C-alpha cells in the first residue's frame, strides 16, 4: 500500500480497548486489528486520504462531501454493517464569524471512526478537558465512547450558544449606556445574528440525526436513554437560541430608535438654523432692492435700525424654539 505522509497538523488517533491511545502520521504504520480497537480519529484529511482509508478499513464513505444536501438521507445512513452520521458544526472563533466544519462519525465492526478538522478537534478537546476528567475516564464498550462523543458535541453547542448570549448581553449593556452609535455596531449585530443562525441550522441537523439514531435497531436499550437525554438537552439549547434572536431583535430596535432620535435632533437643529436665518435674509433682501422711495436710506439712524431689526428677527425664533423645548 502506498504510504501517505501527513503534514504536521494531520493526525490519526487510535483508542485501544486496553486504554492506550496512540497517534500516527501515516496509514500503513497502523496495525488494524478490529478486536483491539474502540475508536479511530482522522484529523484533517483530503479526498486522496479518504480513498486509502476506505480501502484500509473497508469503509463506505459515500456520505462524504454531502454536507450541503438538505435530505436527511445524506446525513444519516444506516446500512446492514455500517452506521454513518454526517453533520456540520460551527467552528468557534472569538472575534470573527463562525465557519461551518464537517464532522463524520462512522460505526463499523464495533469501532467508532471519526473524521473532523483540526479546528473542531482543538475546540472539542479544550471543552472535554475543561468539563470532564478525561485522564481517568475509561470506556468498556465502543457504544460508551460513541455516546461520550455525542455528549461532548452537545456540550459544545451549549458552550457556543452561551458565548453568543454573553456577547449579546454585553452589547445590550453598552447600548443602554451609550447615546452614540456607529455603523460597525449594526454590523456586529448582524454578525451575532449570523453566528446564531449557523448554530441553529447545525443544531437542527444534529437533532434530526439523533432522532433517527434513537429509532435505529443499532441503538441498544442501554444507550437509548442516553440519546434521549441528549435530544432533550438540545431542545433546551434550541430555546436559548430563540432567546438570542429575540434579544438581537430588541437590541436592533433599540439602536434604530436611538438613531432615529439622533436624526430627529439633527433635523430640529437644521430647522432652527433655517428659520433663524430666513427672517434676516428676507429683510436684507427687501433692502437690497433698488426702490427710489425708501425713507430709511436718508434716515440718520437707518443703518442702526436695520441692524437691530436683523438681530431681533434672529433672536425671536430662538426664543420660540426654546419655549417649545427644541433645544
VEXLO-300996 format. One record per residue (C-alpha): x, y, z. Coordinates in steps of 0.05 Angstrom, whole numbers, plus 5000, padded with zeros to 4 digits. Layout:
residues N
XYZ;...
END
This chain:
residues 327
500050005000;502450704984;504951095044;501451745059;505652245097;501252745134;503453455146;504653635219;497453855231;494653195206;494052615254;490951935264;489051785336;487151075358;483850905424;485150175442;480949725486;486549665536;486050415548;492150625508;491851205459;496751205401;497851745349;500351615279;502152035219;501551505164;496250995147;500850405135;504050425204;497350245235;496349515251;488949445240;486148915288;478749085298;478148675362;483349115397;480549795377;474950235403;475850865362;479951165305;480051925294;482452245229;484252975239;484853385174;484352945113;483953015037;479952644984;486252244968;486752045041;479451815041;480651324984;486351005021;482450995087;476550665053;480950105027;484850015091;478849975138;473549725088;469150335098;463550615055;464851365050;459251565002;456452055052;462752485049;462253155013;454653195020;454453705076;450354195034;444853695020;438253815055;435753105052;436952735118;438752115077;445352465060;446952565134;444451915165;445851245131;444050615168;446350015128;446949285148;454249325172;455550075179;452450685211;454351365181;452952045213;454852675175;453453385200;456654075203;458454445266;460455185274;467755275289;468755745347;472556385332;473056925387;472357555345;470057335276;464257005241;463756255254;465555765200;462055115186;466254485193;464153785175;464253205224;463452485201;462251925251;462051205225;460950575265;463249915236;466049275267;464449585335;469350145321;467750885320;471151235262;471151995268;473352495215;474053225233;478253845223;483854065269;479854695289;473954295314;478653785346;482154335385;475554645408;472553975429;478953765465;479154425503;471954335524;473053605542;478853745588;475154325620;468753935636;470853205643;476252835680;478452535614;485052275641;481451805688;475651635642;475650925615;470850615566;468549895569;465049875502;465150265437;458050495449;460250845513;465651215475;460751385419;455651665469;461252055503;462852385436;455552555426;455352855495;461553275482;458453545418;452053725455;456354085508;459954445452;453354705426;451554945496;458355275502;458055675438;450755875450;452856125519;458556515485;453756855437;448857005494;454457345534;456557765475;449357985463;448358165537;454858555539;452958935476;446059075505;449059375568;453759815527;447960035484;443760245544;449560675569;451460985502;447861515462;452261495400;452760925351;456860755291;455660325231;460059785259;455159685317;449759465268;454959035231;456658705297;449358545310;448858245240;455057825255;452057565320;445457415285;449157025230;453156625281;446756465319;443456255254;449255785237;448655465306;441055375298;441755045230;447254585254;443554415318;437154255279;441053785234;444353445294;437653355328;434653015267;440552535265;439752355339;432252255330;433651755274;439051435316;434251365374;429550965328;435150535299;435849795314;443249935327;441250375386;441149865442;436849935505;442750155548;444350725500;437350945480;436151325545;442651705537;440851905466;434052145490;437452555544;441852895492;435753035449;432353375509;438653775524;438954015452;431654235456;433554685516;439454965477;434755105419;430455525465;436455945484;437956045410;431056335402;432256785463;438457035428;434457215366;429357585409;434857965445;438158145379;431458405352;430458825415;437659075411;436859255338;430359605352;433459995410;439360225368;434860425310;430360815357;436261195385;438961325316;432161605296;432162045358;439062295340;436862435269;430662805294;435263225338;439463395278;433263575237;431064025294;437664385295;437464475220;430264735225;432265245278;438165485238;433965535175;428365945208;433266395246;436966555182;430966615136;427867225171;434167655169;435267425097;428367665079;429668345110;436468405076;433068205010;428068775017;433369295029;437469024972;432169234922;433269874882;427070264901;427371024898;422771164956;426070815016;425871335072;430670925116;436271065067;436071805084;435071705159;441071835204;439671215245;437270795187;443270315187;442970205262;435470085258;436169555205;441769205243;437469185306;431668905266;436168365237;438568165307;431468165335;428967745277;434367235292;433067225367;425467165365;425466465332;430666235383;426166445440;420266085407;424065435398;426765495469;419665535495;417864925453;423964575485;427164405418;433964535450;
END
